[in-house]
Amino acid sequence: MKLALIGFGQAGGKVVDQFLTYDGAIDGGFVESAIAVNTATTDLQGLEHVPRENRVLIGQARVNGHGVGADNELGAEIAEADVDEVQHAIDRIPTHEIDAFLVVAGMGGGTGSGGAPVLAKHLRRIYTQPVYGLGLLPATDEGGIYTLNAARSFRTFVREVDNLLVFDNDVWRSAGESVEGGYDRINREIVERFGLLFAAGEVSHGDDVAESVVDSSEIINTLSSGGISTIGYASETVETNSGGLLSSLTGDDDGFEEGSATNRMTSLVRKATLGRLTLPCDVGSADRGLVVATGPSEHLSRKGVERGRQWLEDETGSMEIRGGDYPIPDGDETGAIVLLSGVTDVPRIDQLQQVATEAKETTEQVKANAQDEFASLVDTGGELDALF
Ligand code: GDP
């Protein structure tokens, strides 16, 4: 499916940059346009692939290109005041050719955390296409302010988008990795999962197109449950037909190969669902789902997808589980993407909200104490007068 990507804030911009790299690498064709919005000049300058004319600096009058710190209320105010500047950039893209908008932001910071929900609200008022969010949750050790920002942004963002796709940095970080190196790897994980899904709805592989290929309307229908979504992905290296040494040695054994392709696909669907999701949740709480088989056509077992789809129906108790293929002719991997939409049983979100509430109470208490202490520090018991 064709998307207009808008990265808000530093993390949003970096992930959109990475989406462009990935789209080019797999010849996916799902990025119609990419825009980056920020209050910090240096963050925009650090991008590599978003075209310069699509990098929008907002809030110059308030923060003069220096960013908003981690103040997401200021981020939201600036976005509100300067939304026309973002709109000017969007006016230059062919919006009639896109299937949806995707607004990407780190939810723990300031610019993206505050600005992304404001932009989503604006886009939904103007355009008929769905507006999706991709929200990145902070790691738990980033501290109270990031958690509080994320909890407040989450609450607002989910209300303003047609569906909020969530990725939890906490689940995906590795011990011993530098922050920057860690984000590079994490960003690749993000775009591989979401990118494959969106590319699947944008197939233009000539002869390989079969009836069972996923269509953008199936992705849109799955996401139309609203609420929040998560993705699972599993893959395996396979022997491709072009290097068909194995089949020529073992003779004509099509039945056996078909059976193993079916079994492989069924187990990939299970692995994708029960393995690490972008946002861990109780799979049974999903409202809708989509299973996409990816890889060389000869490995895309229809029966395997169908069995996987039925298994997911049983797991979720939902009658709205769709399934389809995304043929990648020259690939040497076959995989399964599982999109779970409208999930409601998500312990991480409960925990985020609880920690944020505690952080808010502690912050208010510390502020009140500091005010009292300062008052007693400067209080001279009426002995001394101020100058004026
Ligand atoms: P903003 O520029 O004010 O919107 O704030 P940032 O985007 O820099 O940071 C917000 C949050 O995003 C941080 O708390 C991190 O959790 C996360 N973050 C920052 N950079 C990256 C990145 O490159 N990738 C990912 N996945 N998360 C990031």
Boltz pocket constraint, residues with backbone or C-beta under 6 A from the ligand:
constraints:
  - pocket:
      binder: B
      contacts: [[A, 8], [A, 9], [A, 10], [A, 11], [A, 12], [A, 14], [A, 15], [A, 68], [A, 69], [A, 70], [A, 105], [A, 106], [A, 107], [A, 108], [A, 109], [A, 110], [A, 111], [A, 112], [A, 113], [A, 136], [A, 137], [A, 138], [A, 139], [A, 142], [A, 146], [A, 169], [A, 183], [A, 184], [A, 186], [A, 187]]
      max_distance: 6.0
